[in-house]
Amino acid sequence: MNEKFPYGYDVNAYIDKAFEQMKADFPWAKREMIAENTNLGIEKMDGEYQYVSYHSQYDGTLKAYKEDVDCEEFLRRLACGHDWELERANPVKDRIDVEATNTCSGDWYLESYQIRKHQLGGYSAHVTAGNRSAGGSRTFFIPASYFKLSWEEFLDKYLDLVSPGSFYVSRADLERDPRIKEFLGF
C-alpha cells in the first residue's frame, strides 16, 4: 500500500468508504447501489496498481483504462451518479408543484417542476421540460446536509444543485411560495 491507495488494492474497501460518504447525505442508500452499479476498479497495469474504469468492447469483454485520479476523486466517482438507484430505493410519498415565472425558452417549455418528499426520508426536485420533438425529466436528490443550513443558505446550495435556467424555477419563485419552505421543514 502507498499514499495513492490508503485502503489497499481491493476495490471493495473503496466502495465501503464511498458508501459511508454517500450514506451521510442519503441515509436510505444501500451499498449495492455502488457495488452493483460501478464500472470502476483497481488493477495492476505495467507493474503498478492503478485506478481504472471498465468499458465494454465489441466482443463483449471489458477492457480496463487507467484513470489518472487520486483516492479522493476515485471515491467521489464511486459515490456519484446513483440518482436512479436512489429514486428506486426511496419512493415518493408527497409532492408539491412549484410555479415558475418563466416556463418557456425558445421552443422549450417547463412542463413540470415538483419538490418531492420520500418514504424513507429525504427530498428531491423533479423537473420535466421539452419541445415538440424532444424532452425529458431529471430528478435531483437534495443532500441531507443542506437541511442543516439556514433557509437562505439552503436556497444558495439548492440553486447550485438545481440550477435555474431560462425556464426553470428561480430563487424568487421559491421564496414567493410559503408552502415550499414549510414542506421542506424550514
Buried (B, 14 or more C-beta within 10 A) or exposed (E): EEEEBEBEEEBEBBBBBBBEBBBEBBEEBBBEBBBEEBEBBBBEEEEEBBBBBBEEEEEEEEEBEEBEBEBEEBBEBBBEEBBEBBBEBBEBEEBBEBEBEBBEBEEBBBEEBBBBBBEEEBBBBBBBBBEEEEEEEEBBBBBBEBBEBEEEEBBEBBBEEBEBBEBBBBEEBBEEBEEBBEBBEE
